[in-house]
Amino acid sequence: MSREVAIETFPNPRPGRDFEIAISCPEFTSVCPKTGLPDFGEIRITYVPGDRCIELKSLKYYMIQFRNRGIFYEAVTNQILDDLVAACQPRRMTVVGDFSVRGGIKTVVTASYDGSR
């Protein structure tokens, strides 16, 4: 994509209550920056919203931006966390990048944010 897609949000319907939202993106793709080969995996997002919740259609288009981008697993997982935290200011959030086996090695990267710190 030629421009970055904004992650849209909507008002939390119960801002006075802590509740958890879990989102799974099982068809995540990016590109290995060393080999140029495609990387496949699942991105799992779990968060306790603050005043805003993530709008799923915009999240889908945001994730598609990585399809042709050369980026390491560790960087993409942390980038997604940073972008989502900036968009919705959650109370807590965890992003897990669970990447498919490549060359006999499986990688899972977990990045977390705690707004109370």
Z-matrix of the N, CA and C atoms (Angstrom, degrees):
N
C 1 1.451
C 2 1.517 1 109.64
N 3 1.288 2 115.07 1 144.91
C 4 1.448 3 119.05 2 -175.50
C 5 1.525 4 112.89 3 -82.12
N 6 1.326 5 117.63 4 -22.44
C 7 1.455 6 119.41 5 178.83
C 8 1.519 7 109.01 6 -131.72
N 9 1.325 8 115.45 7 156.00
C 10 1.454 9 119.04 8 179.10
C 11 1.518 10 110.76 9 -73.53
N 12 1.304 11 115.61 10 139.96
C 13 1.449 12 122.07 11 177.98
C 14 1.519 13 108.63 12 -90.48
N 15 1.324 14 116.51 13 129.46
C 16 1.458 15 120.96 14 179.09
C 17 1.522 16 110.20 15 -75.34
N 18 1.317 17 115.52 16 141.93
C 19 1.456 18 120.86 17 173.84
C 20 1.522 19 106.89 18 -86.31
N 21 1.318 20 115.57 19 115.14
C 22 1.460 21 120.08 20 -179.00
C 23 1.522 22 110.16 21 -86.35
N 24 1.329 23 115.24 22 156.88
C 25 1.457 24 121.62 23 179.22
C 26 1.525 25 109.35 24 -134.31
N 27 1.310 26 115.57 25 169.86
C 28 1.454 27 121.41 26 174.25
C 29 1.533 28 107.72 27 -141.34
N 30 1.325 29 117.94 28 160.29
C 31 1.464 30 120.03 29 -176.97
C 32 1.528 31 112.23 30 -62.44
N 33 1.313 32 115.62 31 136.65
C 34 1.457 33 122.43 32 175.13
C 35 1.534 34 107.70 33 -63.45
N 36 1.345 35 118.11 34 123.71
C 37 1.460 36 119.28 35 -178.37
C 38 1.531 37 113.92 36 -71.50
N 39 1.335 38 117.90 37 -16.87
C 40 1.466 39 122.22 38 178.97
C 41 1.522 40 110.48 39 -136.94
N 42 1.332 41 118.29 40 65.33
C 43 1.465 42 120.79 41 -175.02
C 44 1.530 43 114.47 42 -64.21
N 45 1.312 44 118.12 43 -18.70
C 46 1.457 45 120.57 44 179.61
C 47 1.517 46 114.22 45 -84.38
N 48 1.328 47 117.23 46 -2.45
C 49 1.464 48 121.56 47 -176.80
C 50 1.520 49 109.87 48 -122.10
N 51 1.320 50 116.16 49 137.96
C 52 1.460 51 120.48 50 170.92
C 53 1.525 52 108.68 51 -79.82
N 54 1.306 53 117.42 52 122.43
C 55 1.453 54 122.44 53 171.59
C 56 1.516 55 107.47 54 -142.95
N 57 1.319 56 115.92 55 154.53
C 58 1.458 57 121.33 56 -173.90
C 59 1.519 58 110.89 57 -105.46
N 60 1.320 59 115.58 58 137.92
C 61 1.458 60 123.18 59 175.47
C 62 1.528 61 107.12 60 -115.34
N 63 1.326 62 116.34 61 129.90
C 64 1.470 63 121.49 62 178.55
C 65 1.525 64 108.25 63 -118.77
N 66 1.328 65 115.93 64 128.37
C 67 1.459 66 123.13 65 -178.90
C 68 1.526 67 107.85 66 -124.96
N 69 1.319 68 115.95 67 134.48
C 70 1.459 69 120.66 68 177.52
C 71 1.524 70 109.33 69 -118.94
N 72 1.317 71 115.82 70 132.77
C 73 1.467 72 122.80 71 176.21
C 74 1.532 73 106.63 72 -119.42
N 75 1.349 74 117.39 73 83.43
C 76 1.465 75 120.51 74 -170.91
C 77 1.518 76 116.12 75 -77.09
N 78 1.326 77 118.12 76 -4.83
C 79 1.466 78 120.33 77 -177.73
C 80 1.526 79 111.71 78 -116.06
N 81 1.329 80 117.20 79 34.47
C 82 1.463 81 121.07 80 -178.17
C 83 1.522 82 110.42 81 -68.61
N 84 1.328 83 115.90 82 136.79
C 85 1.464 84 121.27 83 174.82
C 86 1.518 85 110.33 84 -137.00
N 87 1.313 86 114.40 85 145.46
C 88 1.460 87 122.66 86 171.69
C 89 1.524 88 106.14 87 -147.22
N 90 1.318 89 117.04 88 -167.13
C 91 1.463 90 121.19 89 -177.10
C 92 1.523 91 109.01 90 -128.17
N 93 1.317 92 116.37 91 137.39
C 94 1.462 93 120.78 92 175.41
C 95 1.529 94 108.68 93 -67.67
N 96 1.337 95 118.07 94 124.59
C 97 1.462 96 119.46 95 -178.74
C 98 1.534 97 113.77 96 -70.93
N 99 1.330 98 117.35 97 -16.38
C 100 1.466 99 120.72 98 179.61
C 101 1.525 100 111.89 99 -86.36
N 102 1.335 101 116.57 100 -42.74
C 103 1.463 102 120.22 101 -172.98
C 104 1.527 103 113.53 102 -106.88
N 105 1.325 104 117.34 103 -20.22
C 106 1.453 105 120.91 104 -175.08
C 107 1.518 106 113.36 105 78.29
N 108 1.337 107 116.65 106 4.50
C 109 1.457 108 120.98 107 179.04
C 110 1.526 109 110.22 108 -82.61
N 111 1.323 110 117.21 109 153.63
C 112 1.467 111 119.40 110 -179.59
C 113 1.527 112 111.80 111 -71.37
N 114 1.314 113 115.33 112 143.89
C 115 1.466 114 122.79 113 172.88
C 116 1.524 115 107.16 114 -111.34
N 117 1.315 116 115.80 115 140.68
C 118 1.452 117 122.00 116 -179.56
C 119 1.517 118 109.05 117 -124.15
N 120 1.311 119 116.24 118 147.44
C 121 1.449 120 119.22 119 177.33
C 122 1.506 121 111.88 120 -175.72
N 123 1.313 122 113.74 121 -173.97
C 124 1.456 123 121.78 122 176.87
C 125 1.519 124 107.81 123 -120.31
N 126 1.309 125 116.09 124 133.36
C 127 1.456 126 121.72 125 173.40
C 128 1.524 127 106.85 126 -105.21
N 129 1.339 128 116.13 127 124.22
C 130 1.462 129 121.41 128 177.26
C 131 1.520 130 108.83 129 -114.76
N 132 1.307 131 115.50 130 128.47
C 133 1.462 132 122.64 131 -178.17
C 134 1.520 133 107.89 132 -118.85
N 135 1.304 134 116.50 133 126.58
C 136 1.461 135 121.90 134 175.41
C 137 1.513 136 106.89 135 -128.03
N 138 1.342 137 116.69 136 129.09
C 139 1.457 138 118.06 137 -179.75
C 140 1.517 139 112.62 138 -151.01
N 141 1.316 140 114.39 139 156.14
C 142 1.455 141 123.40 140 171.05
C 143 1.525 142 104.91 141 -106.54
N 144 1.337 143 117.32 142 112.28
C 145 1.463 144 118.81 143 -174.72
C 146 1.520 145 113.02 144 -70.61
N 147 1.330 146 113.67 145 152.98
C 148 1.448 147 120.97 146 169.86
C 149 1.524 148 106.87 147 -92.19
N 150 1.320 149 116.57 148 -114.02
C 151 1.463 150 120.90 149 179.51
C 152 1.526 151 113.52 150 -85.51
N 153 1.348 152 117.80 151 -14.25
C 154 1.471 153 121.42 152 -174.30
C 155 1.531 154 110.24 153 -129.83
N 156 1.333 155 115.73 154 149.17
C 157 1.463 156 123.18 155 173.81
C 158 1.531 157 108.33 156 -116.24
N 159 1.318 158 116.35 157 155.34
C 160 1.459 159 122.31 158 -178.75
C 161 1.530 160 109.79 159 -80.25
N 162 1.317 161 116.41 160 132.04
C 163 1.465 162 122.56 161 176.53
C 164 1.534 163 107.45 162 -84.88
N 165 1.321 164 116.47 163 126.01
C 166 1.467 165 121.09 164 -167.97
C 167 1.526 166 115.11 165 -70.92
N 168 1.315 167 119.20 166 -35.63
C 169 1.466 168 119.48 167 179.83
C 170 1.530 169 110.54 168 -63.56
N 171 1.317 170 116.76 169 -43.34
C 172 1.464 171 119.04 170 178.72
C 173 1.532 172 110.63 171 -66.63
N 174 1.338 173 117.22 172 -33.40
C 175 1.469 174 120.55 173 176.80
C 176 1.531 175 109.86 174 -63.66
N 177 1.315 176 116.60 175 -41.07
C 178 1.468 177 120.28 176 178.66
C 179 1.530 178 110.54 177 -59.06
N 180 1.334 179 116.83 178 -47.96
C 181 1.460 180 119.87 179 -179.52
C 182 1.531 181 111.83 180 -68.11
N 183 1.313 182 116.73 181 -32.76
C 184 1.473 183 120.53 182 174.34
C 185 1.538 184 109.78 183 -61.09
N 186 1.327 185 116.67 184 -46.82
C 187 1.474 186 120.61 185 -178.30
C 188 1.532 187 111.50 186 -63.45
N 189 1.329 188 116.97 187 -36.28
C 190 1.463 189 120.83 188 -179.89
C 191 1.529 190 111.19 189 -61.38
N 192 1.319 191 117.83 190 -27.07
C 193 1.477 192 121.33 191 179.40
C 194 1.524 193 113.10 192 -56.87
N 195 1.338 194 117.16 193 -26.53
C 196 1.461 195 120.79 194 -177.35
C 197 1.527 196 112.93 195 -82.25
N 198 1.317 197 117.66 196 -9.62
C 199 1.465 198 122.40 197 -172.77
C 200 1.528 199 113.35 198 -53.27
N 201 1.325 200 118.15 199 -40.13
C 202 1.463 201 121.29 200 -178.24
C 203 1.523 202 112.83 201 -113.32
N 204 1.312 203 116.48 202 16.78
C 205 1.467 204 121.14 203 -176.59
C 206 1.524 205 110.65 204 -98.28
N 207 1.318 206 116.57 205 128.98
C 208 1.458 207 121.89 206 175.18
C 209 1.517 208 110.11 207 -78.34
N 210 1.345 209 116.61 208 112.86
C 211 1.458 210 120.79 209 -176.32
C 212 1.530 211 109.26 210 -156.95
N 213 1.327 212 116.30 211 138.41
C 214 1.462 213 120.99 212 178.48
C 215 1.527 214 110.58 213 -71.67
N 216 1.333 215 116.64 214 155.21
C 217 1.467 216 122.60 215 -179.68
C 218 1.533 217 111.73 216 -53.29
N 219 1.323 218 115.11 217 -46.17
C 220 1.470 219 120.21 218 -176.71
C 221 1.528 220 110.76 219 -63.48
N 222 1.314 221 115.89 220 -40.55
C 223 1.469 222 120.33 221 -178.67
C 224 1.519 223 111.65 222 -69.78
N 225 1.327 224 117.34 223 -42.49
C 226 1.463 225 119.21 224 -177.34
C 227 1.526 226 111.03 225 -67.59
N 228 1.319 227 117.82 226 -40.02
C 229 1.464 228 120.75 227 179.96
C 230 1.524 229 110.19 228 -62.74
N 231 1.325 230 117.12 229 -45.10
C 232 1.466 231 120.86 230 179.14
C 233 1.524 232 112.12 231 -70.00
N 234 1.333 233 117.78 232 -34.07
C 235 1.466 234 120.91 233 177.50
C 236 1.523 235 111.16 234 -64.83
N 237 1.318 236 115.95 235 -43.23
C 238 1.461 237 120.06 236 178.08
C 239 1.523 238 110.16 237 -61.59
N 240 1.328 239 117.15 238 -45.58
C 241 1.471 240 120.23 239 177.78
C 242 1.522 241 110.45 240 -58.48
N 243 1.320 242 117.84 241 -50.05
C 244 1.475 243 121.41 242 -179.09
C 245 1.524 244 111.71 243 -58.05
N 246 1.330 245 116.99 244 -44.66
C 247 1.464 246 120.74 245 -177.85
C 248 1.522 247 111.79 246 -67.35
N 249 1.330 248 116.62 247 -40.62
C 250 1.461 249 119.61 248 179.98
C 251 1.526 250 112.07 249 -69.38
N 252 1.331 251 116.76 250 -40.61
C 253 1.466 252 120.14 251 176.91
C 254 1.524 253 109.96 252 -61.62
N 255 1.325 254 117.41 253 -43.48
C 256 1.460 255 120.85 254 178.98
C 257 1.529 256 111.19 255 -62.57
N 258 1.328 257 116.90 256 -35.82
C 259 1.461 258 120.65 257 -176.62
C 260 1.519 259 113.43 258 -74.36
N 261 1.342 260 117.36 259 -40.25
C 262 1.467 261 118.28 260 -170.70
C 263 1.518 262 115.70 261 -122.79
N 264 1.325 263 118.67 262 -4.85
C 265 1.462 264 122.77 263 178.19
C 266 1.535 265 112.10 264 46.43
N 267 1.332 266 117.66 265 61.94
C 268 1.465 267 120.42 266 -178.41
C 269 1.523 268 111.88 267 -72.16
N 270 1.304 269 116.08 268 164.74
C 271 1.467 270 119.87 269 172.59
C 272 1.525 271 109.87 270 -71.51
N 273 1.331 272 115.10 271 -42.27
C 274 1.465 273 122.13 272 176.77
C 275 1.519 274 108.20 273 -147.83
N 276 1.333 275 116.06 274 150.88
C 277 1.468 276 119.66 275 176.80
C 278 1.522 277 109.72 276 -155.06
N 279 1.321 278 115.41 277 142.08
C 280 1.460 279 122.45 278 172.67
C 281 1.523 280 107.98 279 -130.50
N 282 1.328 281 115.67 280 133.96
C 283 1.464 282 121.99 281 174.71
C 284 1.522 283 107.10 282 -118.75
N 285 1.322 284 115.83 283 126.67
C 286 1.463 285 122.04 284 177.61
C 287 1.518 286 108.10 285 -114.11
N 288 1.324 287 116.03 286 124.46
C 289 1.460 288 122.21 287 171.68
C 290 1.517 289 107.48 288 -101.12
N 291 1.317 290 116.75 289 107.44
C 292 1.465 291 123.05 290 -177.12
C 293 1.528 292 106.51 291 -107.99
N 294 1.316 293 115.62 292 96.88
C 295 1.459 294 121.28 293 -170.14
C 296 1.523 295 112.29 294 -94.70
N 297 1.322 296 115.35 295 147.44
C 298 1.461 297 121.93 296 -177.82
C 299 1.527 298 110.93 297 -66.22
N 300 1.326 299 114.47 298 156.30
C 301 1.463 300 121.04 299 178.87
C 302 1.519 301 109.35 300 -61.42
N 303 1.347 302 115.16 301 133.91
C 304 1.465 303 120.63 302 174.52
C 305 1.513 304 106.91 303 -139.80
N 306 1.318 305 116.92 304 124.73
C 307 1.458 306 121.27 305 179.97
C 308 1.517 307 113.02 306 62.60
N 309 1.333 308 116.65 307 29.30
C 310 1.461 309 121.01 308 178.65
C 311 1.521 310 113.76 309 81.10
N 312 1.338 311 117.92 310 8.52
C 313 1.469 312 121.19 311 -178.28
C 314 1.523 313 109.24 312 -123.32
N 315 1.329 314 115.28 313 131.61
C 316 1.466 315 121.81 314 176.00
C 317 1.514 316 108.32 315 -108.59
N 318 1.333 317 115.56 316 137.89
C 319 1.461 318 120.50 317 -178.77
C 320 1.522 319 109.77 318 -126.47
N 321 1.338 320 115.23 319 134.36
C 322 1.460 321 122.78 320 173.11
C 323 1.521 322 106.77 321 -127.82
N 324 1.329 323 116.56 322 123.80
C 325 1.464 324 122.32 323 -179.55
C 326 1.523 325 107.74 324 -115.54
N 327 1.347 326 116.77 325 130.02
C 328 1.464 327 122.34 326 178.92
C 329 1.519 328 108.84 327 -121.26
N 330 1.337 329 115.28 328 126.59
C 331 1.471 330 121.50 329 177.48
C 332 1.520 331 107.52 330 -125.00
N 333 1.341 332 116.86 331 135.82
C 334 1.456 333 120.91 332 -175.69
C 335 1.524 334 112.33 333 -129.11
N 336 1.314 335 113.50 334 152.94
C 337 1.479 336 122.43 335 176.84
C 338 1.522 337 107.39 336 -132.60
N 339 1.332 338 115.58 337 135.80
C 340 1.467 339 121.54 338 175.49
C 341 1.517 340 107.06 339 -128.20
N 342 1.323 341 116.15 340 107.88
C 343 1.463 342 121.30 341 -177.26
C 344 1.501 343 114.63 342 -67.14
N 345 1.345 344 118.35 343 -12.14
C 346 1.468 345 119.87 344 -179.93
C 347 1.524 346 112.75 345 -83.05
N 348 1.326 347 116.25 346 -7.21
C 349 1.477 348 119.07 347 -179.64
C 350 1.485 349 112.18 348 -88.24
